[in-house]
Structures are given as C-alpha cells and as structure tokens.
Amino acid sequence: MKTIALILESNREYGRELLKGIASFAYERKDWQLKMIPQLGIESKLQPSECSGVIARVTDGEAMRRLLALKLPVIDLFRQGKPSRAIMVGCDNGVIASMAAKHFLRRGFRNFAFCGYRGTRYSDERSAAFMKALAEAGYECGDYPAVEKPADIISHGDQTMRPKNMRRFAAWVANLPPKTAVFCANDIRAYHVLRVCMDIGRDVPSDIAIMGVDNDTVLCSCAPVSITSIDPNAFNVGYAAARLLDAAIKDPTVTRMEHPAFLVKPKGVVERKSTTTYPVNLPWLTKTLNYVDANMDKPITAGDLVKLANVSQSALQKVFRKVFGISAGRYILGVKMREARRLAETGNLLVKEIAAMTGFDDPKYFCRTYRAYFGHTPSHTVDCHSRFSLS
C-alpha cells in the first residue's frame, strides 16, 4: 500500500470536492491509503519513510519549502510560488474569468468591477483575465486596490466573514457606479461585498450584481441574497492531482524538472439571486426579459415580446440590438440554448425531456437547433460531462 499525505482544508466545499476527487482515484487504484496531515508541524507528522507522496494546498510558502525538503513527490494545489519540483495543479482561471465576463455581458451590464486579494496568484489571474475579456468587448473594469491575503476559512460569525480593512472596503463599494457587475475572486469575497452592500444600503442585485467562485452551496445559498458562483470543477482538480501524483511516484524523474501548471476547466456559472437582474432603464424591456426567463418551457417568439411590451416590432428589435447586440429572436434562442446545455451537463435527463423544458415540442427539431447553435448535439454534451475533463 502507498500512503498518500493530504494537506488540505476540508471545511469549505472547494476543499471537500478536492478530497472527493482524490478519494475517487484512490478507490480505483486500490493500493492507495490516504492520510490527512495538519499544516502545522509538518516535519513531525510526515515522515518520508512512511509516505509515498503528498498532495497539498498550503498558502504558506515556507510550508511548501519544508515539504519539498522531504524529497517526496509533491502536488501543489495552491500554485502561489514559482514553478518548482512540485507539480502544480489547479483551476483554469482564464476560463473562469471569461465565463464571468460573458455572463454579465449577456445580461447587458456596462459597468464592471473585480474584487479579490491582490498579490495572490489565483486572484490576480482571475482579475487580469476578467479585465482582458471586458477590454476585448470594449469595456473598462475597476479593481479593489488593497493588497490582502485571502481568507480561506469559512465560519459564520468568524472574522473572516468581514473584510480586514472594513472602512476602506466599504468606501470602495460605496463609490461603485450604479448598476455595476462585481466579479469576486471567490465566494468569501462575494459575501464580503454583499454584506457591505446591505450595510450601506446598496441593493443586490438591482444596483450591484455579485458573482463569486467555488460554488460553496452552504455559503452561497444561506447568504441574505443567494450568491451566483462559478463551479470550478474541484472534483476533477483533485482527481487530476491524484493521477499526476501516481505518475510521479512511478517515475521519480518527473519531479526533478519544472513543469507548467496542469489546469482543469470549470463547470460553469450557477446562477442565484445576486445576478438575476437586467441593468436597463426601460420598464417594458425588463418585463420582456423576465418573461423569457420565467417561461423557458414555452415556445416564445419576438412577436410574443412585442405584444407583451406593447411596442412596435421595429422599436423592440432596435432596443435589443442596442443593448445586447443581437435581434430579439436570437436573444430568446441564446437563453434557451444555454439552459438546454446546462440541463444536458447534469447528465440526468433525456434529450426529449430537455427539449420539453426549453419549449421545443419536437425533440428532432430541438437537436438540429442545438447542433446549429453549439456545433454538436445534446448527446455530445452529455458524453463530455460524463467523463473527466482534465484539460
């Protein structure tokens, strides 16, 4: 049996999903034994003669150096330091940020901000990628300027549930333009922004829309306004870490050279109340957009929206093209197709069920429409998400 040391937090959903992914690989291998090790006192609790390898997510650079000094294969899940003998594995922060930008842009936002932890790699990568995606669309993005270490421990009532420099943080949130979309480095940061908005009287989501990362269901769902978040696919990150450690144990030369980080693609946006708004000033447009969201299972046309809004066809199309850059019909199709893909990714529904839930009476027509929109069939989406997407 190979003993694998795990130095991971388990009080957050991200850490628990990492552990599930690692445990899944260990179950398949049969010859792995997992052992949780606390970060404090690594040298006394982790003996090289009793361990075959280490998977660690430690924020302390000195702790990582002590791990590497043990001359064991090490998987680094935090990726804060420079490339080293540790094999770095993590989320694809560029894709995560791009998902956030696309989600906000589809809802029609024009004001944007990023709130993270300057000086921490994953936060800086998400900030840079978010700003790049917005710049390519022609928009600028504000950024919380304070250099601050991340709060990785969640405990309701704990100090980590509030920003460290409350006065500065509140002033930054207060100065955000009306109808700003705020992308946060993680769910804890999103919770910080939400609590401050409530303290200073800024409404979420009609005035400030908030999105986090990690999809911590306890924190996001139990927040005063449930928080939209991106699921980073931590299970697959853990599985990839275990798979790569297994390869390093079999071939020790792997850890004698530097490697680029192995990045896992996120699952997607899990929308909750903190972003369910459209930053538009026309009441009839808001009414039509909400109607499309609330009637996903009905066949909706642009003509239906004209009747609902009580405006002319040309006026409706002109506003849709100005706000979203596409026609009303294309907007409706996009909403339905993205919902269809989300349903397909769960892997729990038949294609005909997905068709009915998105307003298509004919499953064959639904499949043709889906393929024309995404370039592949709904069944292909199901197949891709029934396997590990370690890329």
Secondary structure per residue as TSV (DSSP state, phi and psi in degrees):
chain	resnum	aa	ss	phi	psi
A	1	M	-	360.0	139.1
A	2	K	E	-98.9	127.2
A	3	T	E	-91.6	122.1
A	4	I	E	-109.7	119.2
A	5	A	E	-83.4	132.4
A	6	L	E	-116.8	121.8
A	7	I	E	-117.0	86.0
A	8	L	-	-140.0	149.4
A	9	E	-	-77.3	145.9
A	10	S	-	-125.1	7.4
A	11	N	S	-91.3	-5.9
A	12	R	S	-113.4	155.5
A	13	E	H	-62.9	-34.9
A	14	Y	H	-60.2	-47.1
A	15	G	H	-65.3	-38.7
A	16	R	H	-66.9	-37.0
A	17	E	H	-68.2	-37.5
A	18	L	H	-56.6	-47.8
A	19	L	H	-61.8	-39.0
A	20	K	H	-63.0	-41.3
A	21	G	H	-64.2	-42.9
A	22	I	H	-64.1	-44.0
A	23	A	H	-63.4	-35.6
A	24	S	H	-63.1	-43.6
A	25	F	H	-65.6	-41.9
A	26	A	H	-60.7	-38.4
A	27	Y	H	-64.1	-39.3
A	28	E	H	-68.6	-35.4
A	29	R	H	-73.4	-35.2
A	30	K	S	73.5	-24.6
A	31	D	S	-106.8	18.7
A	32	W	E	-105.5	138.6
A	33	Q	E	-123.1	122.0
A	34	L	E	-93.1	140.3
A	35	K	E	-137.8	117.7
A	36	M	E	-77.1	131.4
A	37	I	-	-123.6	129.0
A	38	P	-	-70.3	150.6
A	39	Q	S	-67.2	-33.8
A	40	L	T	-76.0	132.7
A	41	G	T	73.7	40.6
A	42	I	H	-57.6	-44.4
A	43	E	H	-61.4	-38.0
A	44	S	H	-79.5	-24.7
A	45	K	H	-101.7	-10.4
A	46	L	-	-126.1	100.9
A	47	Q	-	-98.3	124.9
A	48	P	G	-55.4	-34.4
A	49	S	G	-69.5	-17.3
A	50	E	G	-107.2	6.1
A	51	C	-	-139.0	143.4
A	52	S	S	-98.9	-22.4
A	53	G	E	-176.9	170.1
A	54	V	E	-134.1	136.4
A	55	I	E	-116.9	119.5
A	56	A	E	-133.7	144.1
A	57	R	-	-128.1	83.5
A	58	V	-	-114.3	137.4
A	59	T	S	-88.7	-12.5
A	60	D	-	-92.6	117.3
A	61	G	H	-60.5	-34.9
A	62	E	H	-66.5	-38.0
A	63	A	H	-63.3	-38.7
A	64	M	H	-67.0	-38.3
A	65	R	H	-63.4	-37.5
A	66	R	H	-67.0	-35.8
A	67	L	H	-64.7	-45.6
A	68	L	H	-64.5	-30.1
A	69	A	T	-66.6	-17.2
A	70	L	T	-77.1	-8.2
A	71	K	T	63.6	33.0
A	72	L	S	-107.6	154.9
A	73	P	-	-62.4	130.0
A	74	V	E	-128.0	132.5
A	75	I	E	-103.9	122.9
A	76	D	E	-101.0	111.3
A	77	L	S	-93.0	-6.8
A	78	F	S	-94.8	-32.2
A	79	R	-	59.0	36.8
A	80	Q	-	-83.0	-37.5
A	81	G	S	-81.5	-177.6
A	82	K	-	-75.5	160.4
A	83	P	S	-52.5	137.3
A	84	S	-	-148.1	-164.7
A	85	R	S	-67.8	-16.7
A	86	A	S	-72.9	139.7
A	87	I	E	-87.1	120.2
A	88	M	E	-89.7	130.7
A	89	V	E	-133.7	138.9
A	90	G	E	-171.5	-170.7
A	91	C	E	-77.8	154.3
A	92	D	-	-84.1	94.0
A	93	N	H	-66.7	-28.1
A	94	G	H	-64.4	-43.3
A	95	V	H	-69.1	-39.2
A	96	I	H	-57.8	-48.4
A	97	A	H	-66.5	-37.2
A	98	S	H	-64.0	-39.1
A	99	M	H	-60.8	-43.2
A	100	A	H	-63.0	-45.7
A	101	A	H	-62.3	-45.4
A	102	K	H	-62.9	-39.0
A	103	H	H	-63.7	-46.0
A	104	F	H	-67.9	-40.3
A	105	L	H	-64.9	-38.5
A	106	R	H	-63.3	-28.6
A	107	R	T	-84.1	-3.8
A	108	G	T	92.6	15.7
A	109	F	-	-71.3	148.2
A	110	R	-	-126.5	-13.3
A	111	N	E	-112.8	133.7
A	112	F	E	-138.9	151.8
A	113	A	E	-149.8	152.8
A	114	F	E	-118.9	135.9
A	115	C	E	-127.6	114.0
A	116	G	-	-145.1	-145.0
A	117	Y	-	-129.4	92.0
A	118	R	B	-57.8	137.5
A	119	G	T	97.2	-9.0
A	120	T	-	-104.5	129.1
A	121	R	H	-55.1	-52.3
A	122	Y	H	-61.9	-36.7
A	123	S	H	-67.8	-45.4
A	124	D	H	-64.2	-38.6
A	125	E	H	-65.2	-42.0
A	126	R	H	-67.5	-38.6
A	127	S	H	-62.4	-49.6
A	128	A	H	-62.7	-43.0
A	129	A	H	-69.4	-37.2
A	130	F	H	-63.9	-46.2
A	131	M	H	-64.8	-37.8
A	132	K	H	-64.6	-45.1
A	133	A	H	-61.5	-39.8
A	134	L	H	-71.2	-38.5
A	135	A	H	-62.0	-38.6
A	136	E	H	-65.1	-25.8
A	137	A	T	-90.9	-2.1
A	138	G	T	94.4	21.7
A	139	Y	-	-125.2	153.6
A	140	E	-	-99.6	167.6
A	141	C	-	-144.5	129.7
A	142	G	E	-77.3	167.4
A	143	D	E	-148.3	132.6
A	144	Y	-	-65.9	121.0
A	145	P	-	-83.8	-13.5
A	146	A	-	-71.7	136.7
A	147	V	B	-82.2	121.7
A	148	E	-	-152.5	137.9
A	149	K	-	-73.9	146.5
A	150	P	-	-70.6	149.1
A	151	A	-	-96.2	108.6
A	152	D	-	-100.0	-0.9
A	153	I	-	-110.1	125.6
A	154	I	-	-103.4	127.2
A	155	S	-	-154.8	114.2
A	156	H	T	-58.7	127.6
A	157	G	T	94.3	-11.1
A	158	D	S	-77.9	157.3
A	159	Q	G	-62.6	-28.0
A	160	T	G	-64.0	-15.1
A	161	M	G	-80.3	1.0
A	162	R	S	-130.7	148.1
A	163	P	-	-58.6	151.7
A	164	K	S	-69.8	-41.2
A	165	N	S	-108.5	83.0
A	166	M	H	-60.8	-41.9
A	167	R	H	-64.4	-45.7
A	168	R	H	-66.7	-41.3
A	169	F	H	-62.9	-46.0
A	170	A	H	-63.5	-38.0
A	171	A	H	-65.1	-38.4
A	172	W	H	-65.1	-45.2
A	173	V	H	-64.4	-40.4
A	174	A	H	-62.7	-30.6
A	175	N	T	-89.1	0.8
A	176	L	S	-67.2	140.9
A	177	P	-	-62.0	156.0
A	178	P	S	-58.4	148.5
A	179	K	S	56.3	53.4
A	180	T	E	-101.1	138.0
A	181	A	E	-95.5	120.3
A	182	V	E	-109.9	117.8
A	183	F	E	-97.5	127.2
A	184	C	E	-110.3	150.3
A	185	A	S	-61.8	-32.8
A	186	N	S	-155.1	179.8
A	187	D	H	-68.2	-30.6
A	188	I	H	-64.5	-43.3
A	189	R	H	-64.6	-38.3
A	190	A	H	-62.1	-39.5
A	191	Y	H	-64.3	-39.6
A	192	H	H	-56.2	-49.2
A	193	V	H	-63.1	-42.1
A	194	L	H	-60.6	-48.4
A	195	R	H	-62.5	-40.1
A	196	V	H	-67.7	-40.9
A	197	C	H	-56.7	-42.1
A	198	M	H	-67.7	-37.0
A	199	D	H	-66.6	-38.0
A	200	I	H	-100.8	1.4
A	201	G	T	85.8	25.9
A	202	R	-	-98.8	124.5
A	203	D	-	-76.6	136.4
A	204	V	T	-115.2	122.1
A	205	P	T	-105.0	-1.5
A	206	S	T	-63.9	-30.5
A	207	D	T	-102.4	-46.5
A	208	I	E	-125.6	120.6
A	209	A	E	-98.4	139.7
A	210	I	E	-129.8	135.4
A	211	M	E	-134.5	136.5
A	212	G	E	-113.4	-168.4
A	213	V	E	-136.8	141.5
A	214	D	S	122.6	-22.8
A	215	N	-	49.7	51.2
A	216	D	-	-74.3	100.7
A	217	T	H	-63.5	-33.0
A	218	V	H	-66.4	-52.3
A	219	L	H	-65.3	-47.3
A	220	C	H	-67.9	-40.2
A	221	S	H	-79.3	-29.4
A	222	C	H	-94.1	0.3
A	223	A	S	-66.2	155.3
A	224	P	S	-53.9	-35.6
A	225	V	S	-123.2	118.2
A	226	S	-	-58.0	141.0
A	227	I	-	-102.4	126.2
A	228	T	E	-67.1	139.5
A	229	S	E	-148.4	158.5
A	230	I	E	-98.2	127.9
A	231	D	E	-79.3	112.3
A	232	P	-	-81.1	0.6
A	233	N	-	68.8	47.2
A	234	A	H	-62.5	-31.4
A	235	F	H	-57.2	-47.6
A	236	N	H	-69.9	-29.3
A	237	V	H	-62.6	-45.7
A	238	G	H	-63.7	-42.3
A	239	Y	H	-63.3	-43.6
A	240	A	H	-62.5	-40.8
A	241	A	H	-60.1	-43.5
A	242	A	H	-66.7	-41.8
A	243	R	H	-62.7	-42.9
A	244	L	H	-70.5	-35.0
A	245	L	H	-65.0	-40.7
A	246	D	H	-58.9	-41.8
A	247	A	H	-65.1	-38.7
A	248	A	H	-68.8	-34.7
A	249	I	H	-66.2	-39.7
A	250	K	H	-71.0	-32.8
A	251	D	-	-130.0	89.6
A	252	P	G	-59.6	-19.7
A	253	T	G	-65.4	-19.7
A	254	V	G	-59.2	-36.8
A	255	T	G	-86.7	4.8
A	256	R	G	-95.1	6.2
A	257	M	S	-139.7	159.7
A	258	E	-	-81.1	146.8
A	259	H	-	-132.6	147.8
A	260	P	-	-67.0	154.1
A	261	A	-	-64.4	142.7
A	262	F	E	-92.7	117.2
A	263	L	E	-111.0	137.8
A	264	V	E	-108.7	134.5
A	265	K	-	-73.3	143.4
A	266	P	-	-72.9	164.5
A	267	K	-	-77.9	-44.8
A	268	G	E	148.8	-177.4
A	269	V	E	-82.0	131.5
A	270	V	E	-107.7	103.4
A	271	E	-	-83.4	133.7
A	272	R	-	-130.3	-166.2
A	273	K	G	-66.0	-25.4
A	274	S	G	-66.7	-10.7
A	275	T	G	-126.0	6.0
A	276	T	-	-81.2	71.3
A	277	T	-	-152.6	160.7
A	278	Y	-	-125.4	120.7
A	279	P	-	-80.1	61.3
A	280	V	-	-118.9	152.3
A	281	N	S	-97.8	-5.7
A	282	L	-	-91.8	114.4
A	283	P	H	-56.4	-39.1
A	284	W	H	-67.0	-32.1
A	285	L	H	-70.1	-43.9
A	286	T	H	-58.0	-41.3
A	287	K	H	-61.3	-44.0
A	288	T	H	-69.3	-38.6
A	289	L	H	-65.8	-42.9
A	290	N	H	-64.8	-34.2
A	291	Y	H	-63.6	-43.2
A	292	V	H	-61.4	-44.4
A	293	D	H	-63.4	-38.8
A	294	A	H	-83.4	-11.3
A	295	N	T	-125.8	45.6
A	296	M	T	-58.9	-30.6
A	297	D	T	-87.4	8.6
A	298	K	S	-113.8	147.7
A	299	P	-	-74.8	105.5
A	300	I	-	-105.9	138.3
A	301	T	-	-120.3	167.9
A	302	A	H	-61.9	-33.2
A	303	G	H	-62.0	-36.0
A	304	D	H	-62.3	-38.6
A	305	L	H	-71.1	-35.0
A	306	V	H	-60.1	-46.1
A	307	K	H	-64.8	-42.1
A	308	L	H	-65.5	-41.5
A	309	A	H	-82.0	-18.7
A	310	N	T	59.9	45.2
A	311	V	S	-129.4	170.7
A	312	S	-	-76.6	159.3
A	313	Q	H	-58.1	-43.6
A	314	S	H	-66.5	-38.5
A	315	A	H	-65.7	-42.3
A	316	L	H	-62.4	-48.0
A	317	Q	H	-65.9	-36.5
A	318	K	H	-62.4	-43.1
A	319	V	H	-69.2	-42.0
A	320	F	H	-61.6	-41.6
A	321	R	H	-68.6	-33.4
A	322	K	H	-72.1	-42.9
A	323	V	H	-80.8	-43.7
A	324	F	H	-112.1	-9.8
A	325	G	S	77.8	9.6
A	326	I	S	-142.2	166.9
A	327	S	-	-72.6	165.7
A	328	A	H	-63.1	-40.8
A	329	G	H	-62.6	-41.2
A	330	R	H	-68.3	-34.4
A	331	Y	H	-63.3	-47.5
A	332	I	H	-59.7	-44.8
A	333	L	H	-60.6	-43.7
A	334	G	H	-61.4	-42.1
A	335	V	H	-61.9	-45.4
A	336	K	H	-67.2	-40.9
A	337	M	H	-68.3	-38.7
A	338	R	H	-66.9	-36.8
A	339	E	H	-67.9	-39.1
A	340	A	H	-62.4	-42.4
A	341	R	H	-64.7	-40.8
A	342	R	H	-60.4	-43.5
A	343	L	H	-65.9	-38.9
A	344	A	H	-65.6	-35.5
A	345	E	H	-68.1	-19.9
A	346	T	H	-69.8	-26.4
A	347	G	S	72.5	9.4
A	348	N	-	-105.2	-1.0
A	349	L	S	-124.2	149.8
A	350	L	-	-77.4	156.4
A	351	V	H	-59.3	-39.7
A	352	K	H	-66.0	-30.1
A	353	E	H	-70.5	-41.4
A	354	I	H	-63.7	-41.9
A	355	A	H	-58.3	-47.0
A	356	A	H	-65.0	-37.0
A	357	M	H	-73.7	-13.1
A	358	T	T	-116.0	17.0
A	359	G	T	85.5	21.8
A	360	F	-	-108.8	120.7
A	361	D	S	-76.1	-30.7
A	362	D	-	-107.7	109.9
A	363	P	H	-57.5	-34.7
A	364	K	H	-67.1	-41.9
A	365	Y	H	-65.3	-38.8
A	366	F	H	-58.9	-45.6
A	367	C	H	-63.5	-40.7
A	368	R	H	-64.1	-41.5
A	369	T	H	-65.8	-43.0
A	370	Y	H	-61.0	-44.5
A	371	R	H	-66.4	-39.7
A	372	A	H	-64.3	-32.6
A	373	Y	H	-80.1	-46.4
A	374	F	H	-101.6	-15.9
A	375	G	S	89.2	4.0
A	376	H	S	-155.7	168.5
A	377	T	-	-82.8	163.1
A	378	P	H	-59.3	-35.7
A	379	S	H	-62.8	-34.8
A	380	H	H	-64.1	-40.5
A	381	T	H	-61.9	-44.2
A	382	V	H	-61.0	-44.8
A	383	D	H	-63.1	-42.4
A	384	C	H	-63.0	-36.7
A	385	H	H	-91.3	-0.2
A	386	S	T	-91.6	-6.3
A	387	R	S	-112.5	166.6
A	388	F	-	-76.7	129.2
A	389	S	-	-96.5	71.7
A	390	L	-	-89.2	75.6
A	391	S	-	-147.4	360.0
